[in-house]
Amino acid sequence: MTELKAKILLTGTPGIGKTTLVRKVVTQLMNSLSGMPLSGFYTEEVREKGFRIGFDIVTLEGDRAPLARVAPTELPGSRVGPRVGQYAVQLASFERLMRRSLTPPTPKSPEHRTHLVVIDEIGKMELFSDEFKQVVTKLFSNRDNVILATIPVPKQRAIPFVEQLRSRDDVTVLTVSHTNRDSLDGTIVKALKSHLHTSMSE
């Protein structure tokens, strides 16, 4: 495998284990890099009586907020927010917690200016938010940021914003599959640790 860049995008089919992999990587980095500034969020399914009713975003500290819920039957003239399939995106609650979760922490010292950012995910639901796109663009433009994020598998109609991120020179795209999902964490941790140490020593 070629050397991984400081900004890594994980892609793969829904349910393949991208979020599980991101959690494993973050846990290992937190255990081995004491005092490392980090921020971000995961996306989790919300189930009720065995049925998926939506998605929440969950910060690295465990705070959560609704991202989307199964949309109610619409009445004439009613508005339930942007739709993705059967789900209505809860933009207001998403943006409130997203804004806080992606705010860079105050460095404890000059050598800790490097910032690990976790974004799970940069997908169709999240991208209904113009503010989210602005925040992500700013984070990717900062050379001090080391980023681990997830993106959808490209389909017939690619998402332009995601494709712009995929094409950046400082980005590595990794496809998570059944054959590599249990072994990728070591490779990613090693690469991110190297970038974090390099930036801290510059």
C-alpha positions in Angstrom: 0.0 0.0 0.0 1.3 3.5 -0.9 1.9 6.0 1.9 -1.3 7.4 3.3 -1.9 11.1 3.3 -2.7 13.2 6.4 -6.4 13.3 5.3 -8.0 9.9 4.9 -11.5 9.3 3.4 -13.0 5.9 4.0 -15.7 4.7 1.6 -17.6 1.4 1.2 -21.1 0.1 0.9 -23.6 0.9 3.7 -23.2 -1.4 6.7 -19.7 -2.6 5.7 -18.2 -1.3 9.0 -16.8 2.2 8.3 -18.0 3.7 11.6 -16.7 0.7 13.5 -13.4 1.1 11.9 -13.3 4.8 12.6 -14.1 4.2 16.3 -11.3 1.6 16.6 -8.8 4.0 15.1 -9.8 6.9 17.3 -9.6 4.7 20.4 -6.1 3.5 19.6 -4.9 7.0 18.9 -6.4 8.4 22.1 -4.7 5.6 24.1 -1.3 6.2 22.5 -1.2 10.0 22.0 -1.8 11.7 25.4 -3.1 15.2 25.1 -3.8 15.1 21.4 -6.4 17.7 20.4 -9.3 16.1 18.6 -12.8 16.9 17.6 -15.6 15.4 15.5 -18.6 13.2 15.4 -19.9 9.8 14.4 -23.2 8.9 12.8 -25.3 6.2 14.5 -28.5 4.4 13.6 -31.5 4.9 15.9 -33.7 1.9 16.3 -37.1 1.4 18.0 -38.6 -2.0 18.5 -36.1 -3.4 16.1 -36.9 -1.0 13.3 -34.5 1.8 12.1 -36.3 5.1 12.6 -33.4 7.5 11.8 -29.9 8.6 12.5 -28.2 10.6 15.2 -24.8 12.4 15.2 -22.8 11.6 18.3 -19.8 13.6 19.4 -16.5 12.1 20.5 -17.6 13.0 24.0 -20.9 11.2 23.7 -23.3 14.1 23.2 -26.0 13.3 20.5 -28.6 15.0 18.4 -31.0 13.9 15.7 -29.7 14.0 12.1 -32.7 12.4 10.5 -35.9 10.6 11.3 -38.5 8.7 9.3 -40.6 11.4 7.8 -44.3 11.6 9.0 -47.0 11.4 6.4 -47.1 14.8 4.8 -50.2 16.9 4.9 -50.9 19.5 2.2 -48.7 22.5 2.8 -46.6 20.8 5.6 -42.8 21.0 5.6 -40.6 18.4 7.3 -37.2 19.4 6.0 -35.0 18.0 3.3 -35.8 14.3 2.4 -33.4 11.4 1.7 -35.6 8.4 0.9 -38.0 7.9 3.8 -36.0 10.2 6.1 -36.4 13.8 6.9 -33.2 15.6 7.7 -33.2 17.6 11.0 -31.0 20.4 9.9 -31.3 22.7 13.0 -30.4 20.0 15.5 -27.6 18.6 13.3 -26.0 22.0 12.8 -26.1 23.0 16.4 -24.1 19.9 17.5 -22.0 19.7 14.4 -20.9 23.3 14.9 -19.7 22.5 18.5 -18.2 19.1 17.7 -16.0 20.4 14.8 -14.7 23.5 16.6 -11.0 23.0 17.1 -10.0 22.7 20.7 -7.6 25.3 22.2 -4.1 23.9 21.9 -2.5 23.0 25.3 0.9 24.1 24.0 2.5 25.2 20.7 3.5 21.7 19.8 -0.2 20.6 20.0 -1.4 22.9 17.2 -2.0 19.8 15.1 -5.7 18.8 15.3 -7.2 15.3 14.6 -10.7 15.7 13.0 -13.2 12.9 12.8 -16.2 13.3 10.4 -18.5 10.3 10.1 -19.9 11.1 7.6 -19.7 13.5 4.7 -22.8 12.3 3.1 -26.0 13.4 1.3 -27.9 14.1 4.5 -25.2 16.2 6.1 -24.6 18.1 2.9 -28.0 19.6 2.9 -26.3 22.0 5.4 -24.4 24.8 3.7 -22.8 25.6 7.0 -21.5 22.0 7.2 -19.9 22.3 3.8 -18.2 25.6 4.8 -16.9 24.0 8.0 -15.6 20.9 6.2 -13.9 23.1 3.5 -12.2 25.1 6.1 -11.0 22.1 8.0 -9.6 20.4 4.8 -7.8 23.7 3.8 -5.8 23.8 7.1 -2.5 21.9 6.7 -2.3 21.4 10.4 -5.4 19.3 10.4 -5.1 15.5 10.3 -8.5 14.2 9.2 -10.3 10.8 9.2 -13.7 10.9 7.5 -16.2 8.7 5.8 -17.9 9.3 2.5 -20.5 7.3 0.4 -19.7 5.0 -2.4 -19.9 6.9 -5.7 -23.2 6.1 -7.5 -24.6 7.0 -10.9 -25.0 10.6 -9.7 -21.9 11.6 -7.9 -22.0 14.2 -5.1 -19.9 17.1 -6.4 -18.7 18.3 -3.0 -17.6 14.7 -2.1 -15.8 14.4 -5.5 -13.9 17.6 -4.8 -12.6 16.2 -1.6 -11.7 12.9 -3.2 -9.6 14.7 -5.8 -7.5 16.7 -3.4 -3.7 16.1 -3.6 -3.5 15.8 0.2 -6.2 13.1 0.5 -6.1 9.3 0.4 -9.3 7.4 -0.3 -9.5 3.8 1.1 -12.3 1.4 0.3 -13.5 -0.7 3.2 -14.5 -4.2 2.4 -15.2 -7.5 4.1 -11.7 -8.7 3.4 -9.8 -5.6 4.9 -12.1 -4.1 7.5 -10.6 -6.0 10.4 -7.0 -5.2 9.4 -7.1 -1.6 8.1 -7.1 0.0 11.6 -3.4 -0.7 12.2 -2.4 0.8 8.9 -4.5 3.9 9.4 -3.3 4.4 13.0 0.3 4.1 12.0 -0.1 6.7 9.2 -2.1 9.2 11.3 0.4 8.9 14.2 3.2 9.6 11.8 1.4 12.7 10.4 0.5 13.9 13.9 4.1 13.5 15.2 5.5 15.2 12.0 3.2 18.2 12.4 4.0 18.5 16.1 7.7 18.6 15.5 7.7 21.1 12.6 
